[in-house]
Amino acid sequence: MAAVRIVLATLALVLGASVAQAHPHVWVTATSELLYAADGSLTGVRHAWTFDDMFATYALQGLETKQKGVYTREELAPLAQTNAESLKEYAYFTFVKADGRKQKLVDPVDYYLEYKDTKLTLHFTLPLKAPVKPRELQVEVYDPSYFIDFQMAEKDPVKLVSAPPGCKFGLVRPSDGGTVAQTMNEQTFLSGGANANFGMNFANKISVECP
């Protein structure tokens, strides 16, 4: 039961944000791989999200392991499954457009948690409901509520896996969300409406163009 309580508490911390939050409470360093099939169509997005030290300490508190301070993939599997399945309600914080049309993502696969050097990383793959072959592709990673701050890694933030020859990607990183958020009146967030998607201002925007 202790492990279950940890999972639920962790999810409440990560996913239970309201739009009234004016600054992030969880920080994630992310990498994304765009997956292509042999015919050149995009089939999915593979993420690796590394959480901040404070979150990792909280999430792992009380988790039973065979060796103190060492967490195997098997020991972390229940937490990984619960987190991966719960992402659906939040659209996986991943938004894909192919030639301007929104694309539907299905349930995550190949998900697991990895603990290394005090860091906890969630790995998972989001398949597209239907593969697409766009000339222009856009993938945005962000939390609309801005409870979670997503920053793409400095090294190899994006990779095109088996993409057709000539495809090139670009990455636009968000501005300093904390600075902007501090200028916002809390009433702005409580008012809802368009402001409920405040986190869009701090989206990581990946673009791909193929010949």
Secondary structure in CASP SS format (residue, H / E / C, confidence):
PFRMAT SS
TARGET T0000
AUTHOR 0000-0000-0000
METHOD secondary structure of the structure
MODEL  1
M C 1.00
A H 1.00
A H 1.00
V H 1.00
R H 1.00
I H 1.00
V H 1.00
L H 1.00
A H 1.00
T H 1.00
L H 1.00
A H 1.00
L H 1.00
V H 1.00
L H 1.00
G C 1.00
A C 1.00
S C 1.00
V C 1.00
A C 1.00
Q C 1.00
A C 1.00
H C 1.00
P C 1.00
H C 1.00
V E 1.00
W E 1.00
V E 1.00
T E 1.00
A E 1.00
T E 1.00
S E 1.00
E E 1.00
L E 1.00
L E 1.00
Y E 1.00
A C 1.00
A C 1.00
D C 1.00
G C 1.00
S C 1.00
L E 1.00
T E 1.00
G E 1.00
V E 1.00
R E 1.00
H E 1.00
A E 1.00
W E 1.00
T E 1.00
F E 1.00
D C 1.00
D H 1.00
M H 1.00
F H 1.00
A H 1.00
T H 1.00
Y H 1.00
A H 1.00
L H 1.00
Q C 1.00
G C 1.00
L C 1.00
E C 1.00
T C 1.00
K C 1.00
Q C 1.00
K C 1.00
G C 1.00
V C 1.00
Y C 1.00
T C 1.00
R H 1.00
E H 1.00
E H 1.00
L H 1.00
A H 1.00
P H 1.00
L H 1.00
A H 1.00
Q H 1.00
T H 1.00
N H 1.00
A H 1.00
E H 1.00
S H 1.00
L H 1.00
K H 1.00
E H 1.00
Y H 1.00
A H 1.00
Y H 1.00
F H 1.00
T E 1.00
F E 1.00
V E 1.00
K E 1.00
A E 1.00
D C 1.00
G C 1.00
R E 1.00
K E 1.00
Q E 1.00
K C 1.00
L E 1.00
V C 1.00
D C 1.00
P C 1.00
V E 1.00
D E 1.00
Y E 1.00
Y E 1.00
L E 1.00
E E 1.00
Y E 1.00
K E 1.00
D C 1.00
T C 1.00
K E 1.00
L E 1.00
T E 1.00
L E 1.00
H E 1.00
F E 1.00
T E 1.00
L E 1.00
P E 1.00
L E 1.00
K E 1.00
A E 1.00
P E 1.00
V E 1.00
K C 1.00
P C 1.00
R C 1.00
E E 1.00
L E 1.00
Q E 1.00
V E 1.00
E E 1.00
V E 1.00
Y C 1.00
D C 1.00
P C 1.00
S C 1.00
Y C 1.00
F C 1.00
I E 1.00
D E 1.00
F E 1.00
Q E 1.00
M E 1.00
A C 1.00
E C 1.00
K C 1.00
D C 1.00
P C 1.00
V E 1.00
K E 1.00
L E 1.00
V E 1.00
S C 1.00
A C 1.00
P C 1.00
P C 1.00
G C 1.00
C C 1.00
K E 1.00
F E 1.00
G E 1.00
L E 1.00
V E 1.00
R C 1.00
P C 1.00
S C 1.00
D C 1.00
G H 1.00
G H 1.00
T H 1.00
V H 1.00
A H 1.00
Q H 1.00
T C 1.00
M C 1.00
N C 1.00
E H 1.00
Q H 1.00
T H 1.00
F H 1.00
L H 1.00
S C 1.00
G C 1.00
G H 1.00
A H 1.00
N H 1.00
A H 1.00
N H 1.00
F H 1.00
G H 1.00
M H 1.00
N H 1.00
F H 1.00
A C 1.00
N E 1.00
K E 1.00
I E 1.00
S E 1.00
V E 1.00
E E 1.00
C C 1.00
P C 1.00
END
